[in-house]
């Protein structure tokens, strides 16, 4: 291309939810992070100034060194869709338009000016990709496949709500799209809203609640709410929804159909909510399977790449792997809008700059998703000294041995090591760890650490080479995006009396010899760990296995309810001091709660985070 020196491309996603930035250097992913991790505002949708600042710092450059900036969607197309929607339903929705219209006119139509002002010294091209193209690029370009079908499913971008595409080498092409207002993501969000959870963040709670219910509403959904076709496309009956022009997801007709108003958030869950969750989850999986079969027919390839918010539905992903037509799956770990920043950057590199793509067989280019900030030993120690914290410095081998001993004793450990993960899953860099063999671990972590609903399941981290000894999974799952069953020989059959239990009463029934990570349907959301991307965490798992014979740990994100995953030592220390975490690992420093003296009242912290 005639450039002098390395070519830096900055990708940005912003202004809807989960803003993020990603930096490429000559096509290599150098850094990526969500804005929420820095501002501590969950799902922060503002311009990702701090995420950009981090990416530039990680690359050792300034904005003046960036050759291209990409934005993950096309604001004018999105405005066209919003305006068309309001005109199509007028006068209904006028109050909503009065609230949103001026904001769009003031900010979105002049977004390029706003972006350039925010980017400061940058004077180069500012390029835009369509939303689902950004998703598709984030799914295919970092994947380990030379050729693959691409499936993207979310709420909505500009007009598209799902797309089927194909990737080959450095080229991607979208073949089919499903358009607004027919959206699988918004159907799922409607049930999220109706069952009393927060839209755009509570969908995974619905997925976790589903196994407690019976899918008794599936026929009703197909009969009244949606017309599902064999190819996975569908129409939603807008009589039952209110997202076109209203301020809620569902309408009064939806309430009438299901026998009452939405559940009030924070009130007790009933069997109805569990059955609704089971039903929408079953429908979601069926749509995903049909779309995947259509993608296979259109592309005739053995590989499938996934992105978009619905691709975070790991239960559906597990069914695609078991029952779908594709031999191999690869799912973008930052499948939501944050991943769009990575996607648009890679579109610029491969499409705009016509740069070739180099695939290493069997390996993706995401670097384990460890793309966020890291902190030196000196930085961590300086922070601890400033806090007056009591700590012990340990060489890595001694630290691993001691932490494994603590975990084996049933202690809960906050684990902060290396670069922060990109995407919504903690993968052993910003994690809370526990012993999966403990029957009380799930309840203790949910209530005493996470301050969240007791039904919420926890995920296992397992040594990659031992995954098949514990789970019915023959492939790797490094990003915790596949659900599979615990091996039958590890399962504990339910007694006749236990089989009569319903709903939350099923929670405390032991299901396997690793009960803390076994959901009530004998499944688990699995993270496989190898020594390539996170050798310290891998070594901890190896040492825990040596001491206990168990090659699995409980791994949940290092945060409390309503808060983003911790980013800095300060974030981690604050969470440690205000929860019932027993020990904290900050790099090579080990802190014991009992050694820290007086700390803030945990009850007040718990009340502070009753947020969603």
N, C-alpha and C positions, 0 to 999 in steps of 0.2 A: 504493500500500500504506500510505500515511500515515507512512512513515519520515522522520525528519529527518536530513539529511546523507546521505552515500553509504552503501550497504549492502555490507559486507564478508562474504564467505563463505570459510571455510577448509575445504579438503578434505584428508583424511589417508588414506594407505594404510600399513599396518604389520603386523608380526608374522608374515609368511610369508617373503617375500624382496623386496628392492628397495623398501624403505620410502621414502615421499616425501610432500611437502606442496605444496599449490597454493593461491594466494590470488586470489579474484575481487573486483573492485570494480565494483559496478553491472553485473555480468556480464562485464566485461573481465578477461582474464587478465593479472594484474599480475606474478606471479612463480610459478615452480615449480622444484623441485629434488629430487634424490634424496639421502637421508641419507648414502649411501656417499661422496659427494663431499666431505663435511665430516669424517667420521670416518676416512676412508681405509681402511675395511673393505669389501671388495668384496661387493656384494649385501646390505649391512647391512639386517637385518630388524627392528631395534629401533625403539622409538618415535622418530619423526623430529623430535626436539626441536631439533636444529640447523637442519634444513631449515625448520621452522616459524619459528625465530628469524630466519633469513634472509628468509623471505617477509614477515614483519611489518616488518622493517627496510626492505625494498624498497618496501613500501607506506606507510612512514612512520607506522605505527600500532602499538598494543599489543593484547594479547588482549582488553582491555576494549572495544576498538572493533569487535570481530568480532561480527556479529549471529547467525551460524549456523556450526556446525561439522558436517561430514559425515564419516562413516567408510565406506570403500569396499566393505565386505561386512557380512554379518550373522553374528556369531560364534555365536549360539545355533543357527542353522540348520546352520552348519558342524559344530558339536559334535554335533548330531543325526545328521548324516551319518557322522561318525567313530564314534559309539557304535553306530549301526545296522550299520556295516560290521563292527566287532569282534564284535557279537552274531551276525551272519550267518555268520561263519566260525569261531566258537568251537568247540573250544578252540584251534584254530590261530590264531596271532597273539597269544596271551595275553601273552607276554613283551613284545611291542611295545606292547600296551595298558598294561602295568604301567609302561613307561617314559614313555608319552605321556599316559596318563589323568590322573594326579595333576597334571601341568602344566596340562592343560585345565581341570580342576576348580578349581585354585587361581587361575589367571590368566584364562582365557578367559571363564569364567562370570561373573566379576566385572570384565569388561573395562571397562564403563562407569565404574565407580568408579576403575579405574586410569587411564582416559583423562582423567577430570575432574581427578584429582590432578596428572597431567602437564600439563594445560592451565592450571593456576594460576588466574589472575584471571577466567577465562571462566565465566560463570554462565548463558549462554543455552542454547538447544536443542541437543541432540546427536542428529543424525539418522543413520540407517543405510540404505544401499541394498544390494540384492543385487549380488553380484560381477559378474555378466554384464550387469546394468543399468548398472553403473558403466563397464564396458568399452564398452557400446553408446553411452552418453552421450558418452564421450570420443571415440568415432569419429564420431558424427553432428553434435553441436552445434558443434564448431569447424570443421566441413567447409565447403566453398564451395557446398554444395547446399541448395536449399530443400526438396527431397524426395529420399530415397534409401533403398535397401535397406541393411540393416546385418547384417554377419556377424562374430561374435565366436567365436574358437576359442582354447582354452588347455588347461592341465592339468586343473584343476578349481577351481570356486569353492565354493559351498555344496554344491549337488547338480549343477548344470549344468556341462558340459564344452564346450559350444558352443551358440550360439543364432543364430537368424535373426529379424530384426526389421525394422521400417520406421520411418523418421523423416519427419515432415512439420511444417515450421514449428518450434514449440516443443515438439512432442509426439513421443515415441518409444513404440513398442509392440513387445514381444517376441512373436513368433508361434509359434515352435517352439524346443524345447530338446532337446539330447542330454544324457543324464544319466550320472553316475557308475555303474559304473566304466569305461564305454566312453568313451575319451578319445583323440583324435588327438595331443594334446600329450604324454600319458603314453606312448603307443606310440612316439613319436619319442624321448622321454626314455629309454625302455627300450633302444633301440638306441644312444643316447648312452652309457648306462651300460655296455652290453655291449661297445662298441668302445673302452672305456677312458677316456672323457672324463667330466667332472663334470656331473651333472644340474643343470639350471636355469642353467647358464652355458656348457656345452660344446656345446649343440645347434647353434650356428652353425658350430662346427668340423666337425660331421658334414655340414652343408650344403656347406661349403667343400671337404670331402674327396670328396663324391659324384662330381664329374666325373672323378676318377681311376679310378673303378670301373665295372663293368658291372652293371646291375640284375638279376642272375641269381637273386635270392631273392624277386622279386616274387610269382611264382606260389605259392611256399611260404607267404608271408605271407598271401595271400588264402585259401589252402587250409587252413592250420592256425591262424593267429593271429587272423584277423578275418573276419567275415562282412559284406562291404560291400554295401549296397543301392544302387539306382539314384539315390535321392534324397540320397545322401551320408551317411545314418545307417548305423550299423554296430554289431556286437557284437564284443567282444574275448573270446577264449577264455582265461579266467583261469587255466587249467591252466598256462599258460606265463609267467605274471606273478606277482610277489610283493609288489606295492605295496599290496595290500589290508590285509595284516596283518604283513608282514615288514619287514626292514630293508634289502632290496635291491629293485631294480626287476624283475629277472627270476628265474625259478625254475630248478631243476635240469632240468625238462622242456625249458625254453628252451635250456639248454646242450646237452642231448642232441639236440635238433632241429637245432641249428646246428653240432654236431660239436666241442664243447669249451667250457671255461669262458670268462668274459669276459676280454678283453685286460687285462693288468696295466697300469695307468697308467704313462706314461713309457717303456714298452718300445717297440721298433720296430714301426711300422705295417706290416702285411702286405696283400697283395692282398685277403685275406678282408675286412678292415675296410673297405677301399675299396668292395668290391662290396656289403657290407651297407649302407654309407652311401648308395650309389647306389640301392639297392632301397627303403629306407625313404623317401628323398626322392621317388622316383617315386610311391610309394603316397600320401605326403602331398599331392603335387600333384594326384593323381587325386581324392582326397577333397575337397580345396578346390574343385576344378572342379565336382564334383557338388553340393556344398553351395551354391555360387554359382548354379548353374542352377536349383536349387530355390528359392533366394531370389528369383530373377528371375521365376519362375512365380508365386510368392506375392504379389509386390509390383508387378510390371509397371512398374517404373521403370527408367530408363536409367543410374542412378548407384548405385554401391556404396561403402559405407564399411566399413573393417575395423579391428579391434582384437583384443586378446588376444595372448598370447605367440607363437602360430603366425603371426600377421600380420607378425611380423618375418622370416618366411621369404621373403626378397625374390625368390628364384628362383620360388617358387610364385606370388607376386604378379605377376611378369612373365608367367607363363603365364595367369593370370586375365585380364590386360589383353589379351594376344594372342588367346586362345582362348575366353575366357568370353563370356557374353551381354551384359555391361555395356559401355556406351560410355565411361564415366569411372569411375576409382577414386580414392578418397582414403583414405590409411592414416594412422592416428594415429602420430606419430613416437615417442611413449612408449607403445607398444602393450602392454607388459607391465604388471605390477601397479602400477608407479609411476604410470602413466597413470590408474589407478583413482582417485587423489586428485583429478585434474582432472575426471574423469567425475562423481564424486559431488557436487563443488561445483557443476557445471553443472546436474545434476539438481535440486539445491535451488533454484537461481536460476530455472530454467524451469518446473519442475513444482510445487515447493512454493510458490514465490512468484509463480507464474503470469506471469512476465515474458516479453515477446515476444522473439523472436530476429530479429536484423537481419543478413541475408546480403548481402555485397558480391559481385556476380557474379564468379566465377572466382578469388576470394581466400578463403583460410581465415583463421581468427582466432588462429592459433598464433604469430604474429610470428616466423616462421621457426624456431620452437622455441628462440630465444635468450631464455630466461626465467630464467637463473641469475645468479649474482653477476657484477659487473664491478668493476674497480678503476681509480681515478683515476691520472693521471700522477704526482701527488704521492705517492700510496700506493706505487706501484711503485718510484719513485726512492728513497723512504725505505727500502724493503726492500733494494734493491741496495746502497745506501750502508752499511747495517748488515752486509751480507755481505762488504763489501770487494770487490765485483764490479767488473770493468772493463767499461764499457759506452760506447756512443755514442748520444746523443740525435739523432734525425733528424726533420725535418718529414715529414708523411705521404707527400708525393709523392716525396721523396728516398728514404725508407725503402722504398717499393714498388719503385722503380726498382732499388735496390741488391739487395734480396732476390730480385727476378726474375733479376738477373745471377748471383747465387750459385746459384740453382736451376738455371739454364741450364748452369752449370759442373759440375753433378752433386753439389752440396752438399745435405745433409739439414738441414732447418730446422724447429725447433720454433716453432709459431705460436700465440701467446696474445694474443687481441684481443677486446675487448668482452664481452658477456654470455655466460656458459657455456650450452651446449646442454642442453635437457631431453630425456631419453631416452638410449638406448645408443649413438647415432651421433655422432661428431665431425663438425661441419658447417662448419668454417672458423673456429671461435672457440677451440677447444682441439685443435689438429691438429698432426700431423707431416707435412711436405710434402716432395715430391721430384719429380724430372723423370721423366715417364712414358715418355720415349723411351729411357731407359737400360736395357739388357738386364740389368744387375746390380742395379738398384734394389730389386726385390722381395726377392731373397736378402739383400742388405745390410740392408734395413730389418727383415726378420724375425729375422735372426740377431744383428746388431750393435746394433739399437735395441730391438726388441720382445722379444727373448729367447724366441722362440716357434717353433712348428713351421714348417719351411720351405715347406710346401705352402699355407700360408694366403694367400689372395689379398688384394690391395689394391684400394681403390675409386678411381675417377676423379672429380674435380670438373671440371666442364666449363661454359663459358659457356652460359647458357640459350639464347641465340640461335644457338649453334653446335652444339647437341647432335646434330642430325640429320646433320651433316657427319662425325661420328665414330661414332655409334651408331644402331642401328635402333630409334629411339624417337621418337614424334611428339608426346609430351606432356612436361610438366615432371616432375621427380622431385627436389623440393627436400630431401627427408628421407632420401635414399639407401636407399629401400625398394623399388626396382624393378631387376630384372636384364634386360638386353637384349644383343643381339649387337653386336659391333663391325662397322661397315659392311664389306661384302664387299671393296670396293676397298682397304681398309686391311689386310685379312688377308694373312698369308703362308702359302700352302699348304704342307702337310707333304710331305716327300719320301717315297718308298716305304720307305726305311730308317727314317725317323722314325715312320711309321705302324705299324711293328712294335713300337714301345716300349710298355711297360705301366707302370701305376702311377706312382710318383714319378719314374721315369726320363723321364716326359713333361715334367717341370717346367721344364727349361731349354731347351726348344724355343721359338724365337721365333715368336709367333703373329701379330703385327701390327706396325705402325710405332709403337704405344704399348704395348710389351710388358709394362711394369711394372704395367699395370692390365688386361691381357687374360688371362682365365683359360684353362685348357687346352681348354675347349670353345668358345673365341672369344667368351665372354660377359664382361660387366662389371657391377658393382653401382654404379649411376650416381647422382651428385648433380649436379643442375643448379643453377647459381648465377646470381642476378640482382642488380641494383643496389639493390633496394628494402630488403631485410632485412639484408644484410651488404655495404655499399658498399665497405669497405676490401678485403675478400677478393675481391670482384668486380673491383676495380681491379687487384689483384695478378694475377689471371688475364688481364685485358686487357693488362697490361704484359708478362707472360710471352709472350703471343701476339705482341705487337709485336716482341719481341726474337727470338723463335724460330720464329714461324709456327705454334706449337702452342697451342691454346686449352684445354688439359687439364693438370691437376696431379694427382700422387698425393696422396691425402688419407687418412691413417689417424689413429686416435685418439691423443691425446697421453698416453700411459701406457706402462708395460711390463706384461708378462704377470703376472697375478695382482693388479694394482693398478687401482683405479678411474681414470677419466679425471681429469686434473689440474683443480683448481678455482682455486687461489690462485697468485699469483706464486711463493710458496715451494714449492708442489708442482711447478710447472713448472721452476724453477731446480734443484731437487733431481734431477728426472728428467734434465734437460740435463747436469748435472755427472757423472752416473753412467751415462751411455750414450755411444754414438758419434755423437750428434747434433752436427753441425758448428757450427750457429749457432742462437741463440735470439732470437726477437722477443717482447718483453714490452711490449705497447702500442707506444709510439714509441721504445723502447730496443732496440738491437741489441747482442748479445753474441757474441763469437767464442770458441769453445772454446780455441783456441790462445793466447788472451790471458789466460786465467783462471789460469794457473800450475798448481800442483800440485792435483790433485783425487782423489777417492776411487777406489779400485781397482775397475775395471769388472767384473773377473772375480768379485769377491765379491758385487757387486750382482746379477750374472747368477745366481749360485747361490741368492741370497736369494729370487729370484722364480720358481724352479721349483716352482710351487705347484699347478697344475691340469693 
